[in-house]
Structure formats: C-alpha cells, structure tokens
C-alpha cells in the first residue's frame, strides 16, 4: 500500500483537518474556527449525537453496548486476569466518549502534571495547565483560585443526594478520611460528592458544549459517518486525509496541519495505517513506511476497577425504582418535567481518594460510589436492593500496546493492556479493597447493609482478594499514552504535540499523556485540547 499522497487538484482544501470529533476534537473545531481566519474540516467516524440516551445522564448505561455510537472494542486475553478479554467501550459519535461516558469531572492531582514536567515536558506542569482547566470551565460554584466561570463546559454539582451517598461519605469520615468539598481544588484526598459535566439535568458533551455553538460558522465543515483511512503524505509532510463515507472514498488537503484527535486507540491505529509506526509491523501488513516510529501504540495505560456490591436493607436504591413499573414511570416523568431525580445521576455520586500506605505522598486509590448494583456494568440491575463501590488504582505501573491487525481500517486493532502485571499494581488493588471494605462496614452504613453480596464473606485473605481482582477486575475506561509526549526515543509527540520526525501533523487527545492522571480523563483531555488550540494558533502566525 503506497503511503504517499494521491490528492487531486479537485480535492477540497482546508487550513486544518481534525480527525475525530470527540472530547478533544470538538474543542479544537470550536477554537480553531473562532477567529474566522482559518477553514476547518472535522471528521467523525460515527453518526450525529441524536440518540436520545446520549443527552440523559443515566443514559450511559443504555449506550454501554450500543454499537451505533460505540466502537465496542475488546482487549486480547489478559494474562493476569485469568485470560479474560476486557470490554472497552469508546464513543463513536459527535462528542466521542464525552457523549457516552459517566460524566464525572475529575482533573487528577497537581502532582500528575508536575510529574509530566519533571519528565522534561516543558509547559505541562500544574501551574501551566491550570489556566486551561479554568478557561474551559463554567463552574456552578463560581470562579476562584482553581476554577473558572463563563467557559464552554458546564461543571455542575451533583443533583441527587440520596441517603446512601450521604451515609457512604459519613462512613468514610468515620474511618479517618477528611471531608473534601472539591476534588479539583487545593488537594484531592478525602471523600465528597463528584461534580459532573451536565447542564440543567442534561449531559454536556464536548459536542454540546463546544461544537454546538460553532456549527453554524461558514469556515467549519463537519462530516459524520466519515472513517479516517489514512493520513496523506508528501515526503514526510502530512498534506491531507483520506476517509470513507459509505461506499465513497474521499480526500481533503490540509494547507496548514492535520490533527489527529481520535483517542488512545484510534489515533495510533490511524498512524500505523498511514505508515507511521513500528516498521516491522507496517511491512507485515504491506504498508509503506513513512516513518519508523516504534513508540506509536507503545505504553498503553488504563485504570482498572474492582467492584464491591452490598445488599441494601431498605428499598431506596435505583434497583428498586427500575424493577418497579410504577416507580420507574414516576422517575421518567419527574425527569421529563423537571430534569430531576434518578435519571440525572452520573457514574458515581459520592467518591473518595485515599492512600493505601502512609509512605505515599498522594492518594493512589479512587472510589466510585453508586446507589445501584449489577453483575456487569451496562447490564440488568439486580432484582434486590443493592449498591456498589469500586476501587480504582490511580497510577498503575502496567503497560500495554496497540497494534493494527490488518491494513483494513475497519478491522479493530489488537489491544493489550496487561492489567496487574506488576507487584505494585497487585498489592495496591488488594490494599485498596481492604480499606474500602472498612468504609462499607463503618457505623454510618450499618443501618443500610444486609450483607456484602460480592465478593462476600468467602473472600477474606489477601490471596483470595487478589484472586477476586483477577476474576472480576475490569476497565474504568481511561486508556491513554499510546502516542505519548516526551523527549526519549519512544516518545511520539513533542511538547507542542507535533509528531516527532514529521511535519504538518499533530496529535491532540488522551493518547499524548506521558502517563495516566490520578482521576478521570475527560477533563484533562479537554484541557489538552484547549492548550493545543493556543499552540496551533500561535504557530499559524
């Protein structure tokens, strides 16, 4: 397969072509087209965000396995998880994963970004990135030292404050955790309510918050159902993109830059399909090598979660509403009329951040608390009253890879995450579950608990807990770092997110993270896109 450009004079031209209209791509499309000086083409492989469940916060459960808006990837068998394949939902619609995610707004720790800077990434320390978090934000609590107001992205307080979420917070305080009203403020440690990317009880994806206000601009063209097939090169300069819409293959030229914003799986896949990646892999699939870049698809990282399910003694959980036709209808009506109630909840009401060891400088575990329960996320809720809390190791040492399986862009890539492949990762998960169990057995939750349903009393020793992690551990949907930023031989982009060794090509999405942040990834990806927009516009002068 020839990787060189096959652009024709009749192919349309734009200043910038953005591949992927997700958490980053929609931000870029807004910011790069705002001054009216630059023409922008935004390509999205999925459809418009017209599925009604995208806009209902609790609708993420309905989209978990909805293939029209979800890539529905699977890992290869995971060696440390008993050879299980781990389902990897990723957004495939305007807004990308911000249209199907759990809506939590968590930036991570100040130390995460200072660590990026310590690795040699100038301009990416906490003090450097904070202005971009603030620029993006329209914070319900108003502007302060850590937050902004008036930005495109609504950040709202949790609307549902059910008795279970309050009891969980009280229980965590009883075990020694401080109450923390703002996980994105001075410090992350403690227990509190999450904030969400919602506005008036509706999801505020980047398609809603950023692309919506920009859609009518004459210098912005948005194409949906447009699968990027390859970046087109002249020598080592990216000059355009080839994409498929239905049965038609189209090409477009980029006068200034091509920007890949397709996420931690699709950006490295597209690079490899375009001749940029490990040379032996590309040749194996008959792809001409534009640049031998062994780091493309390397260093894949993800957060793993392990859940604990409790039987509740009172009929106050979402299970009880969903399984009762009258209460279910009432909840639907309440949402339709007032945008309140169960349908407004995110993938976590209360949360906690704690250290598994006093020798640590900052928390290494995040807890998501949910007032419902199920055997597998996205599947039917239990027929009994139940609630869930999960542990998520914030800074896993395990590293994986993404490699194409074929030169055909429609063939899903080979995803290997290698969860729990280091001793630290195994120990942290075990210790995290032990601490979570102490919280769930604290006095404040006693009136609400019948028993622990899963894993239950049969799992008590460290060895049994580790085995449970292997049996039940799953993703919490934060893949990153497959095109990471840095200065070493395996780094894919530099500090301005330009692909090293090439011209006219940048990557702006979660794949550029030097390593995982200690929290959810949507807010940091939006920050990355805000910062990248400024860099791209500066370089255009």
N, C-alpha and C positions, 0 to 999 in steps of 0.2 A: 504494500500500500504506500503510495507516494505521499509524503507529508508536506510537500511544497504547495504553495498557493495555486489554486486554479480559479482565481477570481476573474470575472469578465468585466469589461467596461460598463456593461449594463447593470451590474450588481449594485444595489443601493449602498450609499456611503453614510456613515455616521462618525462623529468625533469619538464616541465611546460606545463599545458594545459590552453589556453586562450579561453574563451567562448565569442565570439563577435568580429568581425573584423571591428570595427567602428573607431570613432575618437581616442579612447584610444587603442583599441586592436591592430591596425596596428602599432602604436608607440611601444607598448610592444613587439610585434613579432620581430620588427627590433632590438630593443636594447637588448633583452634577448638572441637573437641568434647571436649577432655581434661578440662575442669573440670566437665562435666556441666550447666553452666548454659545452654548455647546449643544449639539444634537446627540441624543442618547437612544440606543436601542436596548430594550430589556427583554431577554428571552426566558421563558419559563416552560419547563417540560410538561407541567401539569395544567389543569384547567383553571378557569377563573374561580375565585373563592365564593361560589354561590351556594355551596352545600350549607343548608340551614344550621347544621350542628357545629360548623366552624365558629359561628358567632354566639353560640350559647356556651358559657364557660364549662359547665359539666359535660358538654358535648364531646370533650376529648375522648371519653370512654367509647362513644359511638364511632370515632374515627380511627381507633386503635388498629383495626384491621379492615379499613375501608380503602380498597386498592385504587379507587379513582383519585384519591388525594394523598396516597401514602405509598412510598416505594416498597415497604414491607420486606426489607432485607432480612437475611439470616446470617449469622456467623457460620464459619466452619465448625465442626465438633470441637468443643473447648476441652483441652486435656485435663485441666484442674477442676472442671465442673462435670466430671463423670461422662465426658464425651457428648454432653448435650449441645445442641445448637441453640443459640440465644437470639430470639426475635429482636429485630432492630427497626422499629418504625421511624420513618423520616418523612417530612412533609413534601408533597408533590402537588403544589397548588400555589396561587399567589399568596405570599406570606410565608411559604415554605413551612418549616417546623414551628414557626411562631403562630401558624394557623391551626396546628393540631396538638401543641404542647400543653403542659399542665399549668401555664400562665403565671408561674411564680417569678417574682422579680428579686433575684439574689445576685449580687455582684461578685462575691468572693471576698477574700481578705486583702487588706492593704499589702500584706507581705507577699501575696501572689505576684503582684505587679512589680514590687521592688525586687523580687527574685528574677523576674524576666529581665529587669535592668541589670542585675548582677551578672547575668549570663551574657552581657555585652550588648543588649538591645537598647541602645540609647533612645530616649524619648518615650519609653514604655514603663517607667516607674509609676508608682501610685500618684504622686503629685502631677505627673504628666497626663495621666488618663482621667483623673477626677473631673477636670473641666468638660470632658466629652460625655461622661455619665450625666453631669448636670445639664449640659446642652440638650441632651436627648429628652430629659425628664420633664413631665408636668406632674409634679409631686402633689398628691392630695393634701399633704400636711404643710405645703408651702416651701419656699426656698430657705436654705440655711447653709452652714459651712459645708455640708455633704450633699445637698440636694438642690435641684433646680426646679423652677416652675416656668410654664409658658412654652416648653419644648413639645415636640410632636407626640411623645409617648406617654399616655396616661399611666400613672402608678398610683393604685388605689388601696385603701385599707380593706381588710377582709370584712365582708358584709355579714356573713354568718358567724355568730359567736355562740355556738351550741354548747350545752353544758359539758359534753365530753371533752371538747377542745380546752375549755377553761380548767377542767379537772386535770387534764394532762399537764397543763402549764403549772398548776399548783403542785402537782406531784413532782415535777422536775425541780421546782424550787425547794421542796422538802428534801430532796436528795442532795442539795448543795449547789445547784445551778442558779446563777443570778437571773432575774427577770430582765429581758432585753427588749425595749420597745422598737429598736431599729437595727436589724441585722446588717444594714448597709451604712451605718453611721461610724462612730468612733471605734467600735470593736464589734466583733461578730459573736463572741462567746455568750451563751445564755439561752433562754427559752422565751418565745413570744409568738405573736401571730405573723404569718407571712403577709407581704404586700403582693399585689397582683397587677398584671398588665390588662386591666379592664377599665371600661368607662360606662358608668350607669348600668352595671349589670351585664354588659356585653364585652366579648373579647376584643381587645385592641391589638391585633396582629400588626406587623410592620406594613402589611398590605392596606390595612385600615388607617393606621396612624401616619404613615409616610407616603405610600403610593396613592392613596385616595385623593389627598389634596393636590397631587401633581399630575393626575391622569389627563387633565384637560389641556395641559401645556402642548403647544404645537411642536415643540422641539423634543418631545418624549414620545417614543413609539413602543408600545407594549405588545409582545406577541406571546400568546399562550399556546399550549399543546405543541411547543417548539423544542424538540430534543436536540441539545448540542451534540454534534457528532465528532467534530474536531476543530481545533484552532488552526487557522491557515497561516503559514509562514512564508516569508521571502528571505532566504538565508536563515539568520537567527532572529529576525524581527517578526513578531506577530502582526499580521495585517488584516485579519478578519476571522470570521467564524462560519463554519458550515453547519446547518441544522436541518432537521426534518420536521415537517408539518404534514401529518397524514402520510400520503404516499409521495409527497413532493419534497425534494431536497433543494434547499435554498442556501444562498451565500450572501454575506454582507461584509463590506470593508470597514475597517476602523482606521480613521485618519490619525488618531492620537494613541488610543490604547484599547486593548481587550482586557476586561476584568472578569476573572472567574470568581463567582460567589455561589458556588453550587454545593458547598458544605464539605464536611470532613470525608465523606465517601465519594461524592460525585466530582469534586474538583480534582483530586488526584487521578480518578478514573479518566476524566476528560484529558488531563495532561498526558497520561500514558497512551491513550488512544491517538493523541496528536503527535506522538514521537518524542515526548519529554518524560524520561523516567529511567529505570534500570535497563541498560542496553540489552542485556541477555533476555529479559522478559519481553521487550518490544520485538526483538528479532524472532523470538519463539512464535509470536503471533503475526509475523510478516509485516510489521510496521517499521517504516524507515525511521532511523534515529536522527532526530533534530538535535537533541542534547542528551548525553548520557548523564542522568541525574539520579543516582541511586537513592537519594533521600525522598523522592516522590512516592508517597504511600508508606513510608517508614514511620516508626514512632507513634503508631495509633494508640490513643489512650481513651479510656472511658471510665465513668463511675459505675460501680456495681452496687446494687441494693439487695438487702436481705430483710424480709418482712416477718413481723410477729403479728399474729391475729388473735384477738381476745373475744371471748363470748361476753356480750353485754347483758346485764341483769334487767335493763329497762328498755322498753320499745321506743328508743329515742334516736336510733341510727338511720342512716339513709336506706339501709336494707329494709327496715320496717316500712318506710314510705314506698319504695319501689315495689315491694311484694304485696302491698295493699292497694287494690284498684281505686278505692275512694281517696285515700291519702295521695296516691300518685297523681290522680286527676286534679286534686286540690293544689298540689305543688306546681303542676303545669300551669294552672290558671293563675296562681299567685305570681309566677314568673312572667307570664304573658301580660298581666295587668300592671304589675308594679316593678318588674325586674328585680325581685327579691326572692329569698328562700333557697332551697336546696340546689336549684339549677345554677346558682351563681358561684358555687364553690369550686376552688381550684384543686390541683393535685397535692393537696396539703393545706390544712387550715392553720394549725399550730406547727411550730418547728423548734428544733433545738440544735445547738452546736456545742460539742464538748470535746475534751481531750481524753484519750484512753490512757495517758500516762502523764504524771505531773512534770516529767522532764521535757515535755513538748512546749514550744513557745506559743502555739496557737492551736485551735481545735482541729482534730483530724477526723471527726465524725459529724455528719449531718443527719438529723432525724426528721422525717416527714410523718406527721400525724394525720390520719384520715378517719372521719366518723362513719366509715363503711368497711365492708370486708368482702373478699372474693378469693377464689383459689388462684386465679391468674388475672393480672390487670387486663381490662378490656373485655372480660367475660362476665357471665351472670353473677350477680351478688348472691351471697349466702342466703339461705332461707331462714336463718336465725338472726337475732340481733347481734351485730358484731362491729368491731372497729380495728383499725390497723395502725401500726407504727413500724417504720423501716429504718435500718441503719444504712448509711452510705459513706464509704471510706473516701475522704476528700482528696487525698494526694496519693493515689496508687503508684507503685513503682513498676507494675507490669506494663509491658509494651508489646504492641502487635503490629500488624501490617495490612495494607490494602493493595491488592494486585488484580489487574484485569485477568479474566479467564478466556477472553476472546477479543478479536478486533471489532466485533459487532457491538455497537453502543447500547443495544437493548439487553445484552446479557449481563446480569448482575455481577459485580466484582466479588473476588474472594476476600472475605473479611475475617481476619484472625485478631482477636483482642487479647487472648492469653490471660484472662482474669485470674487473679490469685496465684500468679506464677512465682511470687517471691514470698519469703518467710514473713517479711513485714506486712504484706497485704493479708496473709492468712491470720496472723496474730491480731492485727487491727480489727478485722471483722469479728473475730471471736470476742475480743475485749469489748468492742462496741455493743455487741448483742447482750453481753453480761450487764453492762451499765444500763442499757435500755430496759432490760427486764426489771432492774431495781426500780426504775421510774414507774414502770407499769404495775409494780406491786407496792407502791408508796400509798400512804393512808388516803390521800385525796381521791384516788381512783377506786379504792376498795368498795364503795357503795355501788359502783357501776360494773364490777367484774364478777362473772360467774367462775371463769377459769381461762387459762391460756389454751386456745384451740390448736394453734400451730406455732412453733413445733410441739408444744405441750410438755408435760412432765417427763415423758420418755427421753427427752434430750436435756442433759444436765452437765455432763463433764465437758471439758474443753475439746476433747476428741469428738464427742457427739455433736457439739455445736459446730465444729469445723466441718463435719460430715454433712450437717444440715445446710451450711453455706454452700457446699459443693452441690447438694441436691436441689436447692431452691434459689440460689443466687441468680440475679438477673440484672439487666441493664437498668439504669435510671435515665438513659437517653442523652448522654453527653459526649459523643465521640468528638475528638479533637486531634490536632497536632500532626496530621498526615502530610502537611506542606509547611512545616514549622519554620518560624523566623529564627535567624541566628547567623553566626559567622563561621561555623565549622563546616566540614566537608559535606555533611548530610543535610545541612540547612537548605531549604528550598527558596525562601524569600529573604530579602534584606530588611533593614529597619523601616524602609519606605514601602514594604510589601511588594517590591518588584522581584520577579523571578530571576534568580541569580544565573548569569550566563546568557540571558536573552534580553531582547529589547521589546518595548511596547506591550508587555504582559505583566499584569499584577494579579495577586490573589487576595481577596478580602472576604474572609469568613472564619469560622471556628478552626479550620484546618491550619491556620498560621500560628495558633497559640504555641509558644515554646514548651509549655506544659499545662496541665489542667489547672483551672482555678478552683478554689475551695468553695464551691457552691454551684448554682445552676448556671447554664451557659448562655441563655438568650440575652440577658442584659449585657454581658461582656462582648458578645458578637455585635450587638447594636453599637456599643461604644467603639469597637474596632472600625466599624463602617463609618461612623461619624468622623473619627480621626483620619481614616484613609481618604475620605472625601476632601478634607482640607489639604492633604498632601497632594492628591491628584490635581486639584485646582491650582495649588501653588506651582506645581511642575508644569502646568499648562501655560503659565505666563510667559 
